[in-house]
């Protein structure tokens, strides 16, 4: 045999060995891939279940607290007063009813008056404080007579007398 043939033979056997080794590594990788993927999927599922369990334990603790509260007659009476409007015997209930024409500030169906775009912010703020609905009379023009003051009824004595 010549040196060339020996070199080819060594190269051929080394290539065969490398191919066999690569095939063994591929088979091992494919054999291990399924269980490894299952392992990581189950680890993720366990973490999710632990988080769910923690939430449920917190909810159980909250419900236990509520159960203790509902066993207290003072709490029950307070809830009945607040939610249902119950009163104790001898108490006089009051219910405030506003006229239908009055609008509550900040009520959902009532729009706030729009600010004029050419006015500065502090002017519109002042108008919300100083307008007539809040008990302040509107400013009068110079030279105009002052608004009439309400006269006292004749049967009421003047103040200080």
CORRADA-V47241 format. One record per backbone hydrogen bond with DSSP energy under -1.0 kcal/mol. CO is the residue of the C=O (numbers start at 1). NH is the residue of the N-H. If there is no record, write none. Layout:
# CORRADA-V47241
CO/NH
CO/NH
This chain:
# CORRADA-V47241
2/6
3/7
4/8
5/9
6/10
7/11
8/12
9/13
10/14
11/15
12/16
13/17
14/18
15/19
16/20
17/21
18/22
19/23
20/24
21/25
22/26
23/27
24/28
25/29
26/30
27/31
28/32
29/33
32/36
33/37
34/38
35/39
36/40
37/41
38/42
39/43
40/44
41/45
42/46
43/47
44/48
45/49
46/50
47/51
48/52
49/53
50/54
51/55
52/56
53/57
54/58
55/59
56/60
57/61
58/62
59/63
60/64
61/65
62/66
63/67
64/68
65/69
66/70
69/72
72/76
73/77
74/78
75/79
76/80
77/81
78/82
79/83
80/84
80/86
88/91
104/107
107/110
116/119
120/124
121/125
122/126
123/127
124/128
125/129
126/130
127/131
131/134
132/135
141/144
153/156
158/161
